[in-house]
Amino acid sequence: MLIKQDRLITLTASLPFILCFADRDFTKITPVLLKSTAGEFELESILFLKLRNLGIFDLGCVGECKSLERLDLSGNNITNLTPLASLRLLLVLNLSSNRISNLEPISNCDSLQSLNVAGNLISSIDNLKCLQSLRQMESIRLKDNTYNYTNPVCKNSSYRNILLEIFPNLKAVDGERVVGQGSDLYQLCKDIDDTIKAGMLKNGQIQELPECKPWVEDGFWEIKRSNNAIIEEACKQFNDILSECRLLNHKAAHVITQTERTLSSSAQPKQYTV
């Protein structure tokens, strides 16, 4: 009889975990959710959390994760960021695709270097000025073309320049580098492009180039899934960058095609009807 009671107690203790993952709809962050997600027994031991697309609108006890360095809360229904004010060691914060209009609570996250708030309700630059004390900020994203995420403030054409005034140490805005020409790699690629374009023109006409072969084989960039949360997050960020590169490549190809047509038409001799 005692054995049966022990088994019943064990099953009852495990029930919250079973129900938590069976439902997959977490409206509030609880210690059960945090411990089961991170695999840690103490909230203060958690360094990395990914709570993406879970339907969360209440951050609950997430502020008790004092050692947290990376936090992904994208794709939820969050409006109030107050519990994040105690995360003084937080380096990377992803709040994309929520319903956030007030960022003031995270002004206490002194160590924050990267912030993604694309796809929220930030209406003006004044909503961002409360973060100007975050001197470590290097990357901020208000718009993400890959997922068609934006904010009302992005309608202001000068918002990028104002962000650079607010955060003088910024290196990237909306995923694009803002230091100098962008980077040494950017300048190198630009020089190569200019050289290729110069070589394509002969007597004012564009010369046909031999068909180029892919640099790598199909599937070279595909990454196998992993159960490790940090590796999985790195894979997601890498795939997001690849998606942005493909989008930029598509736009560049369109611009090149239009330019080639313009050059071809201007190189044709003019004909006059007598």
C-alpha positions in Angstrom: 0.0 0.0 0.0 2.9 2.4 0.8 4.4 1.6 -2.6 1.2 2.6 -4.4 1.0 5.8 -2.4 4.6 6.7 -3.3 3.9 6.1 -6.9 0.8 8.2 -6.7 2.8 11.1 -5.1 5.4 10.8 -7.8 2.8 10.9 -10.6 1.0 13.8 -9.0 4.3 15.8 -8.7 5.0 15.1 -12.4 1.5 16.1 -13.6 2.2 19.9 -14.0 5.0 19.1 -16.4 2.9 16.7 -18.4 -0.1 19.1 -18.6 2.2 22.0 -19.4 3.7 20.4 -22.5 0.5 18.7 -23.5 -1.4 22.0 -23.7 1.4 24.0 -25.4 -0.5 27.2 -24.6 1.3 29.1 -21.8 -0.4 32.4 -20.9 1.9 33.1 -18.0 5.6 32.2 -17.3 5.9 30.0 -14.3 8.8 28.3 -12.5 7.5 24.9 -13.9 7.7 26.3 -17.4 11.2 27.8 -16.9 12.8 24.8 -15.2 11.3 22.3 -17.7 12.4 24.5 -20.7 15.9 25.2 -19.5 16.6 21.9 -17.7 17.7 23.7 -14.6 16.6 23.2 -11.0 17.2 26.7 -9.9 15.9 29.8 -11.7 19.1 31.8 -11.0 21.1 29.1 -12.8 19.4 29.7 -16.2 21.6 31.5 -18.7 19.6 31.0 -21.9 15.8 30.8 -22.5 13.8 30.3 -25.7 10.1 30.8 -25.1 9.0 31.4 -28.7 5.4 31.2 -30.0 3.8 30.0 -26.8 1.0 32.5 -26.5 2.5 34.2 -23.4 1.1 37.5 -22.3 2.3 37.5 -18.7 6.0 37.4 -18.0 5.4 36.1 -14.5 8.6 35.1 -12.7 11.1 35.4 -15.5 12.7 38.3 -13.6 13.9 35.8 -11.0 16.4 34.4 -13.6 19.1 36.8 -12.4 21.9 35.2 -14.4 20.0 35.2 -17.7 22.1 36.3 -20.7 20.0 35.4 -23.7 16.2 35.6 -23.9 13.9 34.9 -26.8 10.2 35.8 -26.3 9.3 36.3 -29.9 5.9 35.5 -31.3 3.9 35.9 -28.2 1.2 38.4 -26.9 3.4 40.4 -24.5 2.5 44.0 -23.6 4.1 44.6 -20.2 7.9 44.2 -19.8 8.1 45.2 -16.1 9.5 41.8 -15.0 12.5 42.2 -17.3 13.8 45.2 -15.3 15.8 42.9 -12.9 17.8 41.2 -15.7 21.0 43.2 -15.3 23.2 40.6 -17.1 21.0 40.2 -20.1 23.0 40.5 -23.4 20.6 39.5 -26.1 16.8 40.1 -26.1 14.4 39.1 -28.8 10.9 40.6 -28.4 9.8 40.5 -32.0 6.2 39.9 -33.0 4.5 40.9 -29.8 2.2 43.8 -28.8 4.8 46.0 -27.0 4.5 49.8 -27.0 6.5 50.7 -23.9 10.2 49.7 -23.6 11.0 51.6 -20.4 11.4 48.6 -18.1 14.4 47.3 -20.1 16.3 50.5 -19.5 17.6 48.8 -16.4 19.2 46.0 -18.4 22.6 47.6 -18.3 24.5 44.9 -20.2 22.1 44.7 -23.2 23.9 44.6 -26.5 21.3 43.3 -28.9 17.6 44.2 -29.0 15.0 42.9 -31.5 11.6 44.6 -31.2 10.5 44.2 -34.9 6.8 43.6 -35.3 5.5 45.5 -32.3 3.5 48.7 -31.6 6.3 51.2 -31.0 4.8 54.4 -32.4 7.5 57.1 -32.1 11.2 57.8 -31.4 10.2 59.0 -27.9 9.4 55.4 -27.1 13.0 54.6 -27.7 14.7 57.5 -26.0 14.1 55.9 -22.6 16.8 53.3 -23.6 19.6 55.8 -24.3 21.3 54.9 -21.0 22.1 51.4 -22.4 25.7 52.3 -23.5 26.5 48.7 -24.5 23.9 48.6 -27.2 25.4 47.5 -30.6 22.4 46.1 -32.5 18.8 47.2 -32.6 16.1 45.9 -34.9 12.7 47.6 -35.5 12.0 46.2 -38.9 12.6 42.7 -40.3 12.0 42.3 -44.1 12.4 38.5 -43.9 9.2 38.2 -41.8 7.5 41.5 -42.9 7.8 42.7 -39.3 7.8 46.5 -38.6 6.7 49.2 -36.2 4.6 52.4 -36.7 7.8 54.4 -36.0 9.4 53.0 -39.1 7.1 55.2 -41.2 9.4 58.1 -40.1 12.1 58.1 -42.8 14.7 59.6 -40.4 14.3 57.0 -37.6 17.5 55.2 -38.4 19.6 58.5 -38.1 17.9 59.3 -34.8 18.7 55.8 -33.5 22.4 56.5 -34.3 22.2 59.7 -32.2 20.5 57.9 -29.3 22.9 54.9 -29.4 26.4 56.2 -30.6 27.9 52.7 -30.3 25.5 51.0 -32.7 27.0 48.8 -35.3 23.8 47.5 -36.9 20.3 48.8 -37.4 17.6 46.4 -38.8 20.2 43.9 -39.6 22.4 46.2 -41.7 25.8 47.5 -40.6 26.1 51.2 -40.1 29.8 51.6 -39.3 31.7 53.3 -42.2 30.9 51.6 -45.5 29.4 48.7 -43.7 32.5 46.6 -43.3 35.8 45.8 -45.0 34.0 42.8 -46.6 31.3 45.1 -48.0 34.0 47.4 -49.5 35.8 44.5 -51.0 32.7 43.1 -52.6 31.8 46.6 -54.0 35.3 46.9 -55.6 34.9 43.4 -57.1 31.5 44.4 -58.5 32.8 47.6 -60.0 35.7 45.7 -61.6 33.3 43.1 -63.1 30.9 45.8 -64.4 33.9 47.6 -66.0 35.0 44.4 -67.7 31.5 43.6 -69.0 31.4 46.8 -71.1 33.2 46.9 -74.5 32.6 49.6 -77.0 29.6 50.7 -74.9 27.9 47.3 -75.0 27.5 44.6 -72.4 29.5 41.5 -73.2 28.0 38.1 -72.4 29.8 36.2 -69.7 30.2 32.4 -69.5 27.7 30.7 -67.3 28.8 30.6 -63.7 28.7 27.5 -61.6 27.6 27.5 -58.0 30.3 27.9 -55.4 29.0 25.0 -53.3 26.8 21.9 -53.9 23.1 21.9 -53.2 22.4 21.3 -49.5 25.8 22.6 -48.4 24.2 25.3 -46.2 21.6 23.0 -44.7 22.0 22.5 -41.0 20.9 19.4 -39.1 18.5 19.8 -36.2 20.0 19.6 -32.7 18.4 19.2 -29.3 20.8 21.7 -27.8 19.0 25.0 -27.3 22.0 27.2 -27.9 23.0 25.4 -31.1 19.4 25.6 -32.3 19.2 29.3 -31.6 22.5 29.8 -33.5 21.1 27.8 -36.4 17.9 30.0 -36.4 19.9 33.2 -36.5 22.1 31.8 -39.3 19.1 30.7 -41.3 17.6 34.2 -40.8 20.7 35.8 -42.2 20.7 33.4 -45.1 17.1 34.4 -45.8 18.0 38.1 -45.7 20.9 37.4 -48.1 18.6 35.6 -50.5 16.2 38.6 -50.4 19.0 41.1 -51.0 20.3 38.9 -53.8 16.9 38.9 -55.5 16.7 42.7 -55.2 20.3 43.1 -56.5 19.5 40.8 -59.5 16.5 42.9 -60.3 18.6 46.1 -60.2 21.3 44.6 -62.3 18.8 43.4 -64.9 17.2 46.9 -65.1 20.6 48.5 -65.4 21.7 46.1 -68.2 18.5 47.0 -70.1 19.1 50.7 -69.7 22.8 50.4 -70.8 21.7 48.2 -73.8 19.1 50.6 -75.0 21.5 53.6 -74.6 24.2 51.8 -76.6 21.9 51.2 -79.6 22.3 53.8 -82.4 19.4 56.1 -82.8 17.2 55.7 -85.9 15.4 58.5 -87.5 12.5 58.2 -89.9 12.8 60.2 -93.1 
